[in-house]
Amino acid sequence: MKLLHEAAAKRFEREHNARVWLAWHTAAFQRMKKMPDIKKMYLNNTSKARQTWRQQLAVMSEWAVRHNRLEAMKEKANGR
């Protein structure tokens, strides 16, 4: 339950900061004599291409191999 409250608090803080940023910039733009070029304000596309299901399967398969190897090492160390 604590984790849910912490996540909600972080979400609230992030949303609040986004609204403050927007309000500040809206007021600042109203005082400007000349607006900046909107293209300069856009972020470049920072998102990565989505993985295909085959790429996801390969990643999870590799994870499973490593996980199972670690579990086997733990069992061996514990004498099982």
Summary of the structure (lengths in Angstrom):
residues: 80
radius of gyration: 24.2
end to end distance: 35.8
largest distance: 76.2
contacts: 122
relative contact order: 0.04
helix: 74%
strand: 0%
